[in-house]
Amino acid sequence: MSKSAETVEVAATAEESTVLFADVAGSTRLYEQFGDTEALRRVGNCLTAAREAAETYQGEVVKTIGDEIMCVFPDSGAALLAACAMQSAVRALPPVNDMPMALRIGFHAGPVIRRDGDAFGDTVNVAARIVALASAGQILVGDAACGSLPAYLKYGVRALGHASLRGRNAEIRLHEVVWDLGADLTLVGSTLSQRGNAPTAALELTFGTYRWRVESGTITIGRDATNQIVLSTRRASRNHARIEARKGKFFVKDSSTNGTFVRPDDGEEVRLNREETVLQGKGSIFFGDPPSSEGAEELRYFIE
């Protein structure tokens, strides 16, 4: 009797809402460079700015989780306006080593269970997965949230294609909010996704006259100057991809708009869209531009 009554009570609190997560980008680097006290102050300034923006647009800050806040909004339009205000407010904060502070933001709409001041349900889980895909300064939106936006707000939203979310079988269609009209935006192209195979050892990378030998750790790749491999093609994203060494294998993981092309010398070409594949043998990797495109930038790889 009490269990059924409790079930009825929980179901009755479910309501259509928009859930937004905002995460301070580069917080790990802040703690490493400035120490706990100063880093905590800077992260706190970002979260305060995000909280004030959320409350301005009818958002409720449900909780703070480390360097991230979770908010619930009555509709997706309010969430979008708040997300843009959050990014603008945080960008106005003092930069770190000439790099502006930024948030990674993701939101999704659907049924949300409210209980004891918290929020639960699949909508919350999906929103948390979406923010994990966002780059610094980026706002990503799930398809359900995008579809419920008022017409005048859809003007600044562009489709990115489908992406896989960790722990979920079904892909989700993602969209990006173009909140900074002066930003160096990536040209949007069509995307596909496939997966690759496997192997092992030390990885040799060649990009123009530069060479790297990788046995552990991560190599970051993109148009942003903070990356270890800096791209110049307009179809590459600012934080496009990374190569990770994990247990003797080397993975290339795409986080871009236009995808990453992996072309083994002896094997089929793979096109990644926010997915990863294992590098095998030797071959070439292209970022944003298909291998056949004029001006495509080529990263050669060889696994010993």
Secondary structure, DSSP 4 states (H G I P E B T S, - for coil): -HHHHHHHHHHHTEEEEEEEEEEETTHHHHHHHHHHHHHHHHHHHHHHHHHHHHHHTT-EEEEEETTEEEEEESSHHHHHHHHHHHHHHHHTSPPBTTBPP-EEEEEEEEEEEEETTEEESHHHHHHHHHHHHPPTT-EEEEHHHHHTS-HHHHTTEEEEEEE--TT-SS-EEEEEE---TTS-PPPP--------B---S-EEEEETTEEEEESSSEEEEESSTTSSEE---TTS-TT-EEEEEETTEEEEEE-SSS-EEEEETTS--EEESS-EEE--SEEEEEESS-TTSTT--EEEEEE-
